[in-house]
Amino acid sequence: MDMNAGLGSFAAAIQSPKLWVMNVVPTTAEKSTLGVIYERGLIGIYHDWCEAFSTYPTTYDLIHANGLFSLYKDKCNAEDILLEMNRILRPEGAVIFRDKVDTLIKVKKIVAGMRWDTKMVDHEDGPLVPEKILIAVKQYWVVDGNSTSTQ
């Protein structure tokens, strides 16, 4: 899933007969690009990430969020968007966040509390670019076989 699809470039880069990408154009985006996504032969939808996203019966293995938290900075809480991402993402699924470094530091703190593994890397154009990339992997939680109930 591409949470801020733009022109559908992420989906075009991943093009494979075994994979598909849901391109989501935020309703708060400056430009409506869903028509371009359709013209490229890709699937897509409009959505406001301050609201829940209907995923039944599907969950996602990979989520791409390019500039999403900067786009929604003054519209809703980052925690709400991250909880929705947690619901949508399968266990051991990954999220690629691309945003300003100060925004990603806040996101990293929140997802660490959600027990996601994270790694922040520099932008592909080098360390002096103010945009960074945060890769997060949702963990698969299991109950330890030695635990007992306290009832």
OpenMM code with the backbone's topology and positions (N, CA, C; nanometers):
from openmm import Vec3, app, unit

residues = "MET ASP MET ASN ALA GLY LEU GLY SER PHE ALA ALA ALA ILE GLN SER PRO LYS LEU TRP VAL MET ASN VAL VAL PRO THR THR ALA GLU LYS SER THR LEU GLY VAL ILE TYR GLU ARG GLY LEU ILE GLY ILE TYR HIS ASP TRP CYS GLU ALA PHE SER THR TYR PRO THR THR TYR ASP LEU ILE HIS ALA ASN GLY LEU PHE SER LEU TYR LYS ASP LYS CYS ASN ALA GLU ASP ILE LEU LEU GLU MET ASN ARG ILE LEU ARG PRO GLU GLY ALA VAL ILE PHE ARG ASP LYS VAL ASP THR LEU ILE LYS VAL LYS LYS ILE VAL ALA GLY MET ARG TRP ASP THR LYS MET VAL ASP HIS GLU ASP GLY PRO LEU VAL PRO GLU LYS ILE LEU ILE ALA VAL LYS GLN TYR TRP VAL VAL ASP GLY ASN SER THR SER THR GLN".split()
positions = [
    Vec3(0.0849, -0.1170, 0.0000),
    Vec3(0.0000, 0.0000, 0.0000),
    Vec3(0.0895, 0.1234, 0.0000),
    Vec3(0.0534, 0.2194, -0.0824),
    Vec3(0.1205, 0.3480, -0.0830),
    Vec3(0.0229, 0.4493, -0.0247),
    Vec3(0.0524, 0.4984, 0.0962),
    Vec3(-0.0409, 0.5846, 0.1687),
    Vec3(-0.0485, 0.7271, 0.1156),
    Vec3(0.0493, 0.7693, 0.0369),
    Vec3(0.0507, 0.9014, -0.0240),
    Vec3(0.1024, 0.8819, -0.1663),
    Vec3(0.0175, 0.8311, -0.2537),
    Vec3(0.0599, 0.7732, -0.3810),
    Vec3(0.1174, 0.8714, -0.4829),
    Vec3(0.0806, 0.9967, -0.4758),
    Vec3(0.1300, 1.0885, -0.5780),
    Vec3(0.0845, 1.0429, -0.7157),
    Vec3(0.1796, 1.0120, -0.8030),
    Vec3(0.1482, 0.9687, -0.9394),
    Vec3(0.1524, 0.8172, -0.9546),
    Vec3(0.1662, 0.7441, -0.8451),
    Vec3(0.1706, 0.5988, -0.8518),
    Vec3(0.3083, 0.5440, -0.8841),
    Vec3(0.4118, 0.6231, -0.8626),
    Vec3(0.5479, 0.5815, -0.8977),
    Vec3(0.5969, 0.4632, -0.8153),
    Vec3(0.5580, 0.4556, -0.6893),
    Vec3(0.5979, 0.3422, -0.6059),
    Vec3(0.5415, 0.2124, -0.6632),
    Vec3(0.4150, 0.2146, -0.7024),
    Vec3(0.3516, 0.0963, -0.7611),
    Vec3(0.4163, 0.0608, -0.8943),
    Vec3(0.4491, 0.1606, -0.9740),
    Vec3(0.5127, 0.1353, -1.1033),
    Vec3(0.6513, 0.0745, -1.0850),
    Vec3(0.7227, 0.1161, -0.9812),
    Vec3(0.8564, 0.0624, -0.9553),
    Vec3(0.8518, -0.0825, -0.9088),
    Vec3(0.7444, -0.1203, -0.8432),
    Vec3(0.7317, -0.2567, -0.7902),
    Vec3(0.6583, -0.3483, -0.8884),
    Vec3(0.6270, -0.3006, -1.0037),
    Vec3(0.5434, -0.3748, -1.0986),
    Vec3(0.5881, -0.5202, -1.1128),
    Vec3(0.4952, -0.6101, -1.0809),
    Vec3(0.5191, -0.7536, -1.0885),
    Vec3(0.3839, -0.8222, -1.1026),
    Vec3(0.3762, -0.9313, -1.1774),
    Vec3(0.2477, -1.0009, -1.1880),
    Vec3(0.2044, -1.0673, -1.0570),
    Vec3(0.2973, -1.0853, -0.9637),
    Vec3(0.2651, -1.1494, -0.8363),
    Vec3(0.2280, -1.0486, -0.7277),
    Vec3(0.2478, -0.9200, -0.7538),
    Vec3(0.2241, -0.8163, -0.6538),
    Vec3(0.1257, -0.7132, -0.7054),
    Vec3(0.0569, -0.6487, -0.6120),
    Vec3(-0.0259, -0.5347, -0.6460),
    Vec3(-0.0113, -0.4313, -0.5361),
    Vec3(-0.0291, -0.3065, -0.5713),
    Vec3(-0.0166, -0.1959, -0.4764),
    Vec3(-0.1470, -0.1179, -0.4764),
    Vec3(-0.2011, -0.0951, -0.3570),
    Vec3(-0.3170, -0.0071, -0.3417),
    Vec3(-0.2628, 0.1351, -0.3291),
    Vec3(-0.2889, 0.2171, -0.4279),
    Vec3(-0.2455, 0.3567, -0.4278),
    Vec3(-0.3525, 0.4407, -0.3617),
    Vec3(-0.3174, 0.5054, -0.2520),
    Vec3(-0.4122, 0.5884, -0.1789),
    Vec3(-0.3705, 0.7342, -0.1952),
    Vec3(-0.4618, 0.8130, -0.2477),
    Vec3(-0.4394, 0.9565, -0.2622),
    Vec3(-0.5115, 1.0241, -0.1459),
    Vec3(-0.4375, 1.0888, -0.0559),
    Vec3(-0.5031, 1.1555, 0.0569),
    Vec3(-0.5967, 1.2667, 0.0091),
    Vec3(-0.7099, 1.2773, 0.0740),
    Vec3(-0.8056, 1.3822, 0.0384),
    Vec3(-0.7502, 1.5208, 0.0686),
    Vec3(-0.6477, 1.5274, 0.1528),
    Vec3(-0.5869, 1.6554, 0.1885),
    Vec3(-0.4708, 1.6923, 0.0965),
    Vec3(-0.4389, 1.6091, -0.0019),
    Vec3(-0.3281, 1.6373, -0.0937),
    Vec3(-0.3581, 1.7629, -0.1754),
    Vec3(-0.2524, 1.8354, -0.2102),
    Vec3(-0.2690, 1.9592, -0.2865),
    Vec3(-0.3259, 1.9333, -0.4252),
    Vec3(-0.2842, 1.8215, -0.4877),
    Vec3(-0.3299, 1.7895, -0.6229),
    Vec3(-0.3998, 1.6549, -0.6238),
    Vec3(-0.5068, 1.6471, -0.6985),
    Vec3(-0.5783, 1.5218, -0.7161),
    Vec3(-0.5116, 1.4440, -0.8291),
    Vec3(-0.4423, 1.3359, -0.7945),
    Vec3(-0.3662, 1.2605, -0.8944),
    Vec3(-0.4250, 1.1228, -0.9227),
    Vec3(-0.5427, 1.0940, -0.8706),
    Vec3(-0.6009, 0.9614, -0.8890),
    Vec3(-0.6265, 0.9317, -1.0370),
    Vec3(-0.6648, 1.0316, -1.1151),
    Vec3(-0.6857, 1.0123, -1.2584),
    Vec3(-0.5593, 0.9649, -1.3288),
    Vec3(-0.4456, 1.0202, -1.2913),
    Vec3(-0.3171, 0.9785, -1.3499),
    Vec3(-0.2871, 0.8337, -1.3130),
    Vec3(-0.3155, 0.7976, -1.1881),
    Vec3(-0.2933, 0.6599, -1.1424),
    Vec3(-0.3775, 0.5637, -1.2255),
    Vec3(-0.5042, 0.5991, -1.2488),
    Vec3(-0.5913, 0.5144, -1.3313),
    Vec3(-0.5406, 0.5066, -1.4753),
    Vec3(-0.4937, 0.6181, -1.5302),
    Vec3(-0.4432, 0.6182, -1.6674),
    Vec3(-0.3200, 0.5298, -1.6831),
    Vec3(-0.2444, 0.5120, -1.5751),
    Vec3(-0.1266, 0.4248, -1.5779),
    Vec3(-0.1652, 0.2778, -1.5620),
    Vec3(-0.2942, 0.2500, -1.5480),
    Vec3(-0.3400, 0.1120, -1.5341),
    Vec3(-0.3259, 0.0574, -1.3933),
    Vec3(-0.3157, 0.1465, -1.2952),
    Vec3(-0.2981, 0.1065, -1.1551),
    Vec3(-0.4300, 0.1238, -1.0797),
    Vec3(-0.4396, 0.0609, -0.9643),
    Vec3(-0.5602, 0.0762, -0.8824),
    Vec3(-0.5356, 0.1817, -0.7762),
    Vec3(-0.6422, 0.2469, -0.7325),
    Vec3(-0.6271, 0.3502, -0.6326),
    Vec3(-0.7588, 0.3950, -0.5748),
    Vec3(-0.7471, 0.4799, -0.4731),
    Vec3(-0.8641, 0.5283, -0.3995),
    Vec3(-0.8271, 0.6596, -0.3303),
    Vec3(-0.9273, 0.7429, -0.3046),
    Vec3(-0.9106, 0.8608, -0.2188),
    Vec3(-0.9360, 0.8188, -0.0751),
    Vec3(-0.8628, 0.8783, 0.0194),
    Vec3(-0.8883, 0.8484, 0.1597),
    Vec3(-0.8326, 0.9583, 0.2490),
    Vec3(-0.9012, 0.9818, 0.3606),
    Vec3(-0.8550, 1.0736, 0.4647),
    Vec3(-0.7967, 0.9878, 0.5760),
    Vec3(-0.6665, 0.9983, 0.5995),
    Vec3(-0.5994, 0.9121, 0.6973),
    Vec3(-0.6319, 0.9487, 0.8418),
    Vec3(-0.7119, 1.0514, 0.8649),
    Vec3(-0.7617, 1.0788, 1.0000),
    Vec3(-0.8776, 0.9852, 1.0334),
    Vec3(-0.9242, 0.9127, 0.9338),
    Vec3(-1.0351, 0.8178, 0.9498),
    Vec3(-0.9839, 0.6752, 0.9291),
    Vec3(-1.0619, 0.5771, 0.9717),
    Vec3(-1.0260, 0.4361, 0.9527),
    Vec3(-1.0328, 0.3996, 0.8046),
    Vec3(-0.9498, 0.3041, 0.7644),
    Vec3(-0.9444, 0.2569, 0.6264),
    Vec3(-1.0038, 0.1170, 0.6195),
    Vec3(-1.0997, 0.0975, 0.5316),
    Vec3(-1.1627, -0.0335, 0.5188),
    Vec3(-1.0692, -0.1282, 0.4448),
    Vec3(-1.0273, -0.2351, 0.5121),
    Vec3(-0.9328, -0.3290, 0.4516),
    Vec3(-0.9891, -0.4679, 0.4349),
    Vec3(-1.1069, -0.4947, 0.4878),
    Vec3(-1.1599, -0.6310, 0.4864),
    Vec3(-1.1688, -0.6839, 0.3442),
    Vec3(-1.1241, -0.8003, 0.3124),
    Vec3(-1.0622, -0.9050, 0.3949),
    Vec3(-0.9104, -0.9042, 0.3866),
    Vec3(-0.8498, -0.7933, 0.3487),
    Vec3(-0.7075, -0.7887, 0.3195),
    Vec3(-0.6293, -0.7122, 0.4253),
    Vec3(-0.5080, -0.7602, 0.4527),
    Vec3(-0.4095, -0.6816, 0.5258),
    Vec3(-0.2884, -0.6692, 0.4334),
    Vec3(-0.1929, -0.5871, 0.4702),
    Vec3(-0.0832, -0.5545, 0.3804),
    Vec3(0.0514, -0.5987, 0.4390),
    Vec3(0.1414, -0.6401, 0.3483),
    Vec3(0.2765, -0.6816, 0.3861),
    Vec3(0.3729, -0.5641, 0.3913),
    Vec3(0.3469, -0.4618, 0.3111),
    Vec3(0.4373, -0.3477, 0.2998),
    Vec3(0.3550, -0.2210, 0.2842),
    Vec3(0.3921, -0.1199, 0.3603),
    Vec3(0.3276, 0.0117, 0.3506),
    Vec3(0.4363, 0.1146, 0.3221),
    Vec3(0.4079, 0.2024, 0.2261),
    Vec3(0.4985, 0.3112, 0.1916),
    Vec3(0.4302, 0.4416, 0.2306),
    Vec3(0.4951, 0.5206, 0.3139),
    Vec3(0.4374, 0.6469, 0.3611),
    Vec3(0.5358, 0.7598, 0.3331),
    Vec3(0.5220, 0.8223, 0.2179),
    Vec3(0.6118, 0.9289, 0.1755),
    Vec3(0.5510, 1.0646, 0.2087),
    Vec3(0.6071, 1.1320, 0.3090),
    Vec3(0.5604, 1.2654, 0.3457),
    Vec3(0.4228, 1.2685, 0.4103),
    Vec3(0.3745, 1.1546, 0.4527),
    Vec3(0.2380, 1.1452, 0.5063),
    Vec3(0.2208, 1.2240, 0.6360),
    Vec3(0.3171, 1.2152, 0.7256),
    Vec3(0.3016, 1.2805, 0.8561),
    Vec3(0.3192, 1.4316, 0.8461),
    Vec3(0.3977, 1.4786, 0.7521),
    Vec3(0.4053, 1.6232, 0.7284),
    Vec3(0.2742, 1.6741, 0.6695),
    Vec3(0.2126, 1.5937, 0.5830),
    Vec3(0.0856, 1.6307, 0.5210),
    Vec3(-0.0262, 1.6422, 0.6240),
    Vec3(-0.0269, 1.5546, 0.7238),
    Vec3(-0.1332, 1.5518, 0.8257),
    Vec3(-0.0916, 1.6152, 0.9580),
    Vec3(0.0173, 1.6883, 0.9592),
    Vec3(0.0729, 1.7436, 1.0826),
    Vec3(-0.0291, 1.8219, 1.1650),
    Vec3(-0.1079, 1.9059, 1.1042),
    Vec3(-0.2034, 1.9900, 1.1769),
    Vec3(-0.3471, 1.9418, 1.1632),
    Vec3(-0.3661, 1.8220, 1.1109),
    Vec3(-0.5012, 1.7727, 1.0856),
    Vec3(-0.5461, 1.6641, 1.1827),
    Vec3(-0.4554, 1.5756, 1.2227),
    Vec3(-0.4881, 1.4721, 1.3213),
    Vec3(-0.3580, 1.4228, 1.3862),
    Vec3(-0.3720, 1.3427, 1.4889),
    Vec3(-0.2555, 1.2955, 1.5641),
    Vec3(-0.1811, 1.1858, 1.4889),
    Vec3(-0.0489, 1.1919, 1.4960),
    Vec3(0.0343, 1.0872, 1.4349),
    Vec3(0.0050, 0.9517, 1.4992),
    Vec3(-0.0267, 0.9515, 1.6283),
    Vec3(-0.0579, 0.8257, 1.6970),
    Vec3(-0.1772, 0.7557, 1.6347),
    Vec3(-0.2786, 0.8335, 1.5959),
    Vec3(-0.3978, 0.7742, 1.5345),
    Vec3(-0.3655, 0.7103, 1.4001),
    Vec3(-0.2835, 0.7779, 1.3203),
    Vec3(-0.2443, 0.7228, 1.1906),
    Vec3(-0.1602, 0.5971, 1.2104),
    Vec3(-0.0688, 0.5998, 1.3075),
    Vec3(0.0173, 0.4835, 1.3322),
    Vec3(-0.0626, 0.3651, 1.3859),
    Vec3(-0.1630, 0.3900, 1.4676),
    Vec3(-0.2478, 0.2799, 1.5145),
    Vec3(-0.3261, 0.2179, 1.3992),
    Vec3(-0.3700, 0.3009, 1.3053),
    Vec3(-0.4378, 0.2487, 1.1874),
    Vec3(-0.3414, 0.1677, 1.1011),
    Vec3(-0.2182, 0.2144, 1.0891),
    Vec3(-0.1171, 0.1385, 1.0153),
    Vec3(-0.0907, 0.0043, 1.0837),
    Vec3(-0.0867, 0.0049, 1.2160),
    Vec3(-0.0650, -0.1183, 1.2914),
    Vec3(-0.1777, -0.2186, 1.2652),
    Vec3(-0.2992, -0.1694, 1.2548),
    Vec3(-0.4131, -0.2560, 1.2273),
    Vec3(-0.4088, -0.3125, 1.0857),
    Vec3(-0.3687, -0.2314, 0.9903),
    Vec3(-0.3656, -0.2702, 0.8496),
    Vec3(-0.2508, -0.3667, 0.8192),
    Vec3(-0.1389, -0.3500, 0.8870),
    Vec3(-0.0164, -0.4242, 0.8560),
    Vec3(-0.0168, -0.5631, 0.9180),
    Vec3(0.0220, -0.6615, 0.8403),
    Vec3(0.0353, -0.7981, 0.8914),
    Vec3(0.1523, -0.8075, 0.9876),
    Vec3(0.1490, -0.9053, 1.0811),
    Vec3(0.2669, -0.9279, 1.1655),
    Vec3(0.3885, -0.9559, 1.0779),
    Vec3(0.5006, -0.8980, 1.1151),
    Vec3(0.6273, -0.9051, 1.0435),
    Vec3(0.6231, -0.8298, 0.9110),
    Vec3(0.5227, -0.7443, 0.8928),
    Vec3(0.5171, -0.6564, 0.7769),
    Vec3(0.6043, -0.5340, 0.8011),
    Vec3(0.6363, -0.4628, 0.6952),
    Vec3(0.7276, -0.3492, 0.7045),
    Vec3(0.6618, -0.2209, 0.6561),
    Vec3(0.7127, -0.1096, 0.7098),
    Vec3(0.6693, 0.0230, 0.6670),
    Vec3(0.7931, 0.1029, 0.6291),
    Vec3(0.7859, 0.1704, 0.5159),
    Vec3(0.8924, 0.2615, 0.4739),
    Vec3(0.8378, 0.4025, 0.4882),
    Vec3(0.8932, 0.4773, 0.5848),
    Vec3(0.8538, 0.6164, 0.6067),
    Vec3(0.9588, 0.7050, 0.5407),
    Vec3(0.9140, 0.8045, 0.4658),
    Vec3(1.0041, 0.9071, 0.4110),
    Vec3(0.9466, 1.0407, 0.4534),
    Vec3(1.0258, 1.1177, 0.5273),
    Vec3(0.9741, 1.2458, 0.5749),
    Vec3(1.0897, 1.3285, 0.6277),
    Vec3(1.0559, 1.4445, 0.6831),
    Vec3(1.1570, 1.5296, 0.7454),
    Vec3(1.2099, 1.4608, 0.8703),
    Vec3(1.3362, 1.4831, 0.9009),
    Vec3(1.4013, 1.4099, 1.0097),
    Vec3(1.3343, 1.4347, 1.1441),
    Vec3(1.2914, 1.5573, 1.1744),
    Vec3(1.2271, 1.5845, 1.3031),
    Vec3(1.0938, 1.5114, 1.3149),
    Vec3(1.0233, 1.4989, 1.2055),
    Vec3(0.8978, 1.4244, 1.2047),
    Vec3(0.9234, 1.2756, 1.2264),
    Vec3(1.0264, 1.2228, 1.1604),
    Vec3(1.0577, 1.0802, 1.1737),
    Vec3(1.1081, 1.0443, 1.3130),
    Vec3(1.1733, 1.1361, 1.3802),
    Vec3(1.2181, 1.1093, 1.5180),
    Vec3(1.0959, 1.0900, 1.6081),
    Vec3(0.9922, 1.1717, 1.5888),
    Vec3(0.8681, 1.1550, 1.6659),
    Vec3(0.8002, 1.0223, 1.6320),
    Vec3(0.7955, 0.9886, 1.5036),
    Vec3(0.7352, 0.8624, 1.4603),
    Vec3(0.8121, 0.7442, 1.5180),
    Vec3(0.9436, 0.7521, 1.5152),
    Vec3(1.0277, 0.6433, 1.5667),
    Vec3(1.0009, 0.6185, 1.7151),
    Vec3(0.9823, 0.7254, 1.7911),
    Vec3(0.9536, 0.7118, 1.9337),
    Vec3(0.8202, 0.6408, 1.9563),
    Vec3(0.7198, 0.6759, 1.8767),
    Vec3(0.5873, 0.6150, 1.8919),
    Vec3(0.5903, 0.4678, 1.8534),
    Vec3(0.6514, 0.4342, 1.7389),
    Vec3(0.6512, 0.2942, 1.6948),
    Vec3(0.7394, 0.2062, 1.7827),
    Vec3(0.8369, 0.2649, 1.8494),
    Vec3(0.9153, 0.1876, 1.9465),
    Vec3(0.8255, 0.1440, 2.0619),
    Vec3(0.7314, 0.2294, 2.1011),
    Vec3(0.6344, 0.1935, 2.2039),
    Vec3(0.5355, 0.0884, 2.1578),
    Vec3(0.5219, 0.0730, 2.0268),
    Vec3(0.4353, -0.0301, 1.9701),
    Vec3(0.5128, -0.1603, 1.9470),
    Vec3(0.6373, -0.1621, 1.9903),
    Vec3(0.7284, -0.2771, 1.9788),
    Vec3(0.7628, -0.3111, 1.8345),
    Vec3(0.7777, -0.2085, 1.7524),
    Vec3(0.8240, -0.2279, 1.6156),
    Vec3(0.9753, -0.2092, 1.6150),
    Vec3(1.0453, -0.2860, 1.5339),
    Vec3(1.1889, -0.2655, 1.5129),
    Vec3(1.2066, -0.1560, 1.4090),
    Vec3(1.3026, -0.0655, 1.4334),
    Vec3(1.3207, 0.0469, 1.3419),
    Vec3(1.4678, 0.0663, 1.3061),
    Vec3(1.4874, 0.1276, 1.1916),
    Vec3(1.6206, 0.1698, 1.1492),
    Vec3(1.6048, 0.2942, 1.0635),
    Vec3(1.6766, 0.4014, 1.0993),
    Vec3(1.6718, 0.5243, 1.0221),
    Vec3(1.7976, 0.5312, 0.9353),
    Vec3(1.7763, 0.5647, 0.8085),
    Vec3(1.8881, 0.5762, 0.7145),
    Vec3(1.8794, 0.7103, 0.6431),
    Vec3(1.9937, 0.7505, 0.5858),
    Vec3(1.9986, 0.8759, 0.5122),
    Vec3(1.9231, 0.8656, 0.3803),
    Vec3(1.8853, 0.9805, 0.3303),
    Vec3(1.8245, 0.9917, 0.1983),
    Vec3(1.9255, 0.9419, 0.0939),
    Vec3(1.8761, 0.8923, -0.0187),
    Vec3(1.9662, 0.8390, -0.1209),
    Vec3(2.0594, 0.9445, -0.1802),
    Vec3(2.0261, 1.0734, -0.1617),
    Vec3(2.1126, 1.1806, -0.2107),
    Vec3(2.2162, 1.2250, -0.1080),
    Vec3(2.2225, 1.1585, 0.0069),
    Vec3(2.3263, 1.1867, 0.1042),
    Vec3(2.2749, 1.2353, 0.2381),
    Vec3(2.3653, 1.2448, 0.3351),
    Vec3(2.3260, 1.2797, 0.4719),
    Vec3(2.2866, 1.4258, 0.4922),
    Vec3(2.3180, 1.5131, 0.3965),
    Vec3(2.2862, 1.6544, 0.4130),
    Vec3(2.1440, 1.6892, 0.3711),
    Vec3(2.0732, 1.5948, 0.3142),
    Vec3(1.9339, 1.6163, 0.2744),
    Vec3(1.8478, 1.6089, 0.4006),
    Vec3(1.7573, 1.7062, 0.4246),
    Vec3(1.6777, 1.7067, 0.5485),
    Vec3(1.5725, 1.5955, 0.5555),
    Vec3(1.5478, 1.5276, 0.4461),
    Vec3(1.4548, 1.4145, 0.4465),
    Vec3(1.5326, 1.2863, 0.4761),
    Vec3(1.4762, 1.2020, 0.5602),
    Vec3(1.5381, 1.0735, 0.5949),
    Vec3(1.4390, 0.9616, 0.5658),
    Vec3(1.4863, 0.8392, 0.5804),
    Vec3(1.4036, 0.7209, 0.5595),
    Vec3(1.4055, 0.6390, 0.6877),
    Vec3(1.2883, 0.6035, 0.7359),
    Vec3(1.2749, 0.5195, 0.8540),
    Vec3(1.2082, 0.3897, 0.8103),
    Vec3(1.2742, 0.2800, 0.8383),
    Vec3(1.2190, 0.1486, 0.8054),
    Vec3(1.1762, 0.0851, 0.9369),
    Vec3(1.0511, 0.0407, 0.9430),
    Vec3(0.9972, -0.0191, 1.0654),
    Vec3(0.9354, -0.1540, 1.0313),
    Vec3(0.9558, -0.2510, 1.1201),
    Vec3(0.8998, -0.3841, 1.1020),
    Vec3(0.8138, -0.4178, 1.2230),
    Vec3(0.6887, -0.4502, 1.1965),
    Vec3(0.5952, -0.4892, 1.3024),
    Vec3(0.6312, -0.6296, 1.3497),
    Vec3(0.6401, -0.6466, 1.4782),
    Vec3(0.6777, -0.7766, 1.5348),
    Vec3(0.5579, -0.8693, 1.5481),
    Vec3(0.5872, -0.9960, 1.5441),
    Vec3(0.4864, -1.0999, 1.5638),
    Vec3(0.4903, -1.1383, 1.7108),
    Vec3(0.3850, -1.1060, 1.7818),
    Vec3(0.3801, -1.1328, 1.9257),
    Vec3(0.3251, -1.2709, 1.9507),
    Vec3(0.3905, -1.3448, 2.0379),
    Vec3(0.3395, -1.4756, 2.0801),
    Vec3(0.3456, -1.4838, 2.2324),
    Vec3(0.2588, -1.5647, 2.2888),
    Vec3(0.2574, -1.5839, 2.4323),
    Vec3(0.3615, -1.6884, 2.4670),
    Vec3(0.4401, -1.6612, 2.5679),
    Vec3(0.5404, -1.7556, 2.6138),
    Vec3(0.4708, -1.8787, 2.6714),
    Vec3(0.5182, -1.9956, 2.6387),
    Vec3(0.4576, -2.1206, 2.6853),
    Vec3(0.4663, -2.1377, 2.8366),
    Vec3(0.5525, -2.0628, 2.9029),
    Vec3(0.5689, -2.0752, 3.0483),
    Vec3(0.4805, -1.9798, 3.1265),
    Vec3(0.4029, -1.8972, 3.0601),
    Vec3(0.3204, -1.7994, 3.1313),
    Vec3(0.1989, -1.8693, 3.1919),
    Vec3(0.1533, -1.8139, 3.3038),
    Vec3(0.0353, -1.8700, 3.3708),
    Vec3(-0.0673, -1.7601, 3.3924),
    Vec3(-0.1905, -1.8003, 3.4053),
    Vec3(-0.2990, -1.7064, 3.4304),
    Vec3(-0.3058, -1.6742, 3.5778),
    Vec3(-0.3453, -1.5514, 3.6113),
    Vec3(-0.3540, -1.5094, 3.7508),
    Vec3(-0.4981, -1.4992, 3.7962),
    Vec3(-0.5850, -1.5822, 3.7453),
    Vec3(-0.7266, -1.5749, 3.7841),
    Vec3(-0.7558, -1.6557, 3.9065),
] * unit.nanometer
topology = app.Topology()
chain = topology.addChain("A")
for resn in residues:
    res = topology.addResidue(resn, chain)
    for name in ("N", "CA", "C"):
        topology.addAtom(name, app.Element.getBySymbol(name[0]), res)
